[in-house]
Each structure stands twice: as structure tokens, then as C-alpha cells.
Amino acid sequence: MSNSYSIWPVMLIPYTQPPWECMKQTSFILSMNVPDVYLQPLIKELNELWTESVETYDSSLKELFRMQAVLMWTISDFPRFCTLSGWNTYTGYACPTCNFDTSPCRLRCSKKWCFMGH
């Protein structure tokens, strides 16, 4: 049997609680994502939440408020980092930390880039 898709684990952490509560494992929401199906709509909705905000109902206060959201960080391998951020990870300037302030070295046998001093 062959699968033509991959599934990514996505961990959602609600930051509406105090810091000591939101980082407990019981507050984490684990979602399994099929990137081709869900990633583009997720990015579209996150952009909408950041630029326009969305009117949301707060059931505890029984009132509406304008909600904004932001994707704070991701943990990705380099190919996925390239997909998410648009940063070119296949050149001598692939290091997202150093950006263009680096002296990359190409390894002779493997033809891979090496970033010294990390």
C-alpha cells in the first residue's frame, strides 16, 4: 500500500491562560495536519486574523470582541522551513539565523552546505 500524502503533527498552545498554565501538557492541543489539504487555508486564516482581526464572542463576559492572532514560531526541518517561510534553504545562504552574514563552505563529497561557527 502506498501513501501519496504525509501527515504533520501540529501542537496548538492557547496563550489565553497565565504562562504557568498554558505551558502544561494538559493545555496542549495536538492536531494532525495533511499539509496539502489544510496548510494553505490555515495560512490564509492566520493572515486574516493578523491583518483584519475577527469579531469573536466571549462567553464568560457575554460580549463580542475583536480577536487577532499570530503564528509565533514553528519547529521545522529545512525543507519544511523553506515551504513555510519562503526562505531558500538550498544555497550557501540557507542559515536562517545568519542570513547573508555567513561564510558557507560546500562539502566536496556530499555536495552539501556547511555553516561554520554554529
N, C-alpha and C positions, 0 to 999 in steps of 0.2 A: 504494500500500500504506500502510495506516495502522497505527501502533502505539498501543496503548492503555496502554502502560506506559513507565516510564523506568528507566534503569539508572544507578546511582551508583557511582563508583569509591570504594572503601574501602581505605585503606592501613593495614595492621596492622604494628606495630613491637613485637617481643618485647623486653621490658626485663629479660630474664634474663641478658643479656650485660653486660660493662662498658660505660659510656657511650660510649667512643670506638669500640666495635664495633657497638653497637645502632643508631647513627645513620648507619652506612654504607649506601649504597644496596643493597648485596648482602644486607643483613639485612631489608629491607622485604618485606612480603608484600602484593601487590596483589590485591584481591578485587573483583569486580564484583557489586553488590547490586541486586536488584529490590526496592525498598522495601516494596511491599505484601506480598510473599511472605516476605521474610527479616527485616525490621526488627523486627516485634513479637516473634518468637521470640528474636532477638538481645537485645532489651531484657529479656525475661523471663529469659534465661540469665545476663545480666550482673547482674541483680538477685539471682538465686540465688547467683552467685559472690561477690557482695559481702556478702549477709546471712547465708547459711548456710555458705558455703565447700563445696568438693567434695574428696573423697578422690581423690588422683591418684598414679600410680605414677612414681617417679623411676628410670629405667633405669640411670643411671650409679651411683647408690648402692644400687640394688636394694631400695628400701623405699617405703612409702606415706607421703604427707604431705598435710596439709590445704591446699588452694590457694584463695586469694581473688584476685579481680580487680576492677579499677575502670576505667571509661571516663574517661580523664584530660582529653581535650579533643576538640573537633570543629571543623572548618572548614566553615562553612555560610553560605549566603545567608540573608536574613531570613525568607523563607517556610519554609525547612527548619529554621532555628533555632526557629521557632515550633512546628513539628511535633515536634522532638526534646525541647525543654525545657519546653514548655507556656507559655512567656512570650508575652504578647500583643504582637505586633510591628506592629499596625495602629493604634496610638493614639499620643498625644503622649508616652507613657512607654515607647516601644519600645526605647530605647537600653539594651542590657544592661549597659553599663558604669556609666552614671549612675543607672539605675533610676528612682526617684521624685525624685531630686535633680537635676532638669533644668528648663530653661525652653524648651520646644519652641515652634517657630514653624510655622504652617501656610502653605505657599506658595499664593498666590492662584490662579494659572493652572493649576498642575498638581495642586493639592489634596493634595500630599504633605507629610509632616512633615520639618522641617529641625531639626537639633540643632546649635546654635551652640557654638563653643568647643572643638571636637574637633580 
